[in-house]
Amino acid sequence: MYKKILIAVDGSEMSENVFNKGMELAKLLNAKTCVTAVVDTTTTYNFPTSMEETGTIFVGTEMELMKAQEKMLRDFIKRMLKEHYEPEIEIRYGIPHKEIYACAEEWEADLLIIGSHGKGGWISDLLFGSTAEKLLKMSKCDVMIVKSRKAKSVDETHSSSVQGGSKS
């Protein structure tokens, strides 16, 4: 079965579920685990750098934001770890789907576990495309997508919209 499981987290509530499910599966299969998180640099590319002084200010701000994001990711992973979990930890900088893919390839993962939605949520997916969807298409290993606890099934969505209708 799976011998090396890569678990991708982003510090969101959703990734707590991804982390827990990944660790449970790894424990059942006695698999090695690696937890990866990516400091997303895509938002920092939008800082204007046309004027020399303004560019310097924004580069400093950009570095502070990335360091804060890395600290948040490290703190999240540290909080999620329990005494019986001993995964490798990989923090990367870049575009999330590309860095997660590269980590899976370099680490030779058999299984990649990711969340259906991360920090960006549905608006991020709409604007930039889903990281999970990109990884599902790109990855050479199997991919397990953990659905949000808040996700409604088609039946639930349908029945709530039917029940919510007005009566004549």
C-alpha positions, 0 to 999 in steps of 0.5 A: 500500500502507501509507504510515504505520505505527504500531507499538505497544510496551509494553517487553515481550519480545513488543514487541521482535518487534512493533517489529522486524517493524514496522520491517522492513515499513516499510523494505520499503514505504518507509513512515513510522513512528511508535512509540507506547507508553502509560504505563498509568494503569489500575493507579494508579486503584486507589490509595485516596484516602479519607483526605487524608494517605494520598491525598497519599502515594499520589498521590506514589507514583503519579507516581513509578510513572508516571515510572518506567514512562515512563523504561522505555518511552523506554529500551526504544525507544531500545535498539530503535532502530538508526541506519537507523530514524528513527520518530516517537516518541509516549509517552502516558498513559492506558488503552492501547487508547484511547491507541493508538487515538487515536494511530492516528487523530491520526497517520492511520495506514494500518496499526497493528501490535501484539502478541498479548500484552504485559506483562500476559500471559494473566491481564491479558487474562482480567481486562481483555480483550485490548488487541489484540482491542479495537483490532482491533474499534475501529480504522479502519485495518488492524491487524496482530497479531504473535503471540508467538514462544512461541505454540504452534500448535493442532497443537503443543498437540494433539500435546503433550497427546496425547504427554503422556498416560499409557500403560496 
